[in-house]
Amino acid sequence: MLPKSLIQLLEKHRDKIEGTIEDETDTGDGYWVYLRPGWCTDDIGLHTIHEDSAQEVVKAFRYVQPCTCSSCKRANGT
């Protein structure tokens, strides 16, 4: 079960998150967030957030911004 902070993040930002937040903490691989086309996490255009803790995911999500890379443009039909 996801921590409450990640459930709240998912509910608040369903427009930006593709599917759900994957919890791989049982294998030591942290949390994975896949962003919908049109969103990225920084200026180099990463479309995922991968962090070891829920707190780090929430912090990293603050940097999600609109993406205009060619893949996002194609996916959004622009």
C-alpha positions in Angstrom: 0.0 0.0 0.0 1.3 3.4 -0.9 2.0 5.9 1.8 -0.7 8.5 2.4 1.4 11.3 0.9 1.7 9.4 -2.4 -2.0 8.6 -2.5 -2.7 12.3 -2.1 -0.2 13.2 -4.8 -1.8 10.7 -7.2 -5.3 11.9 -6.5 -4.3 15.6 -6.9 -2.3 15.1 -10.1 -4.0 12.3 -12.1 -3.8 14.7 -15.1 0.0 14.4 -14.9 0.6 10.8 -13.7 0.2 7.9 -16.1 -1.5 5.0 -14.3 -0.4 4.7 -10.7 2.7 5.2 -8.6 4.7 1.9 -8.6 6.0 0.8 -5.2 9.2 -1.3 -5.7 10.4 -0.7 -2.1 10.2 -4.4 -1.3 13.0 -5.0 -3.9 15.0 -2.0 -2.9 14.1 0.0 -6.0 12.0 2.7 -4.4 9.0 4.4 -6.1 8.4 5.0 -9.8 6.2 7.7 -11.2 5.5 7.7 -15.0 4.3 11.0 -16.3 1.6 11.4 -19.0 2.7 12.8 -22.3 3.1 16.5 -22.1 4.8 16.5 -18.7 8.4 16.1 -17.7 10.5 16.6 -14.5 13.2 19.0 -15.6 14.8 20.9 -18.4 16.3 17.7 -19.9 12.9 16.1 -20.4 12.8 13.1 -18.1 9.3 11.6 -18.1 9.7 9.6 -14.9 10.4 10.2 -11.2 12.4 7.5 -9.4 13.1 8.1 -5.7 13.9 5.9 -2.7 11.3 7.5 -0.4 7.8 8.9 -0.6 9.1 12.2 0.8 11.6 12.4 -2.1 8.9 11.7 -4.6 6.8 14.5 -3.3 9.7 16.8 -3.4 10.7 15.8 -6.9 7.2 16.3 -8.2 7.5 20.0 -7.5 9.7 20.2 -10.6 7.1 18.6 -13.0 6.5 21.0 -15.9 4.9 21.1 -19.3 7.0 19.2 -21.9 7.3 20.1 -25.6 9.6 17.3 -26.7 8.8 15.6 -30.0 7.4 12.5 -28.3 5.0 14.5 -26.2 3.9 16.6 -29.1 3.2 13.4 -31.2 1.3 11.8 -28.3 -0.8 14.9 -27.9 -1.4 15.4 -31.6 0.4 18.7 -31.9 
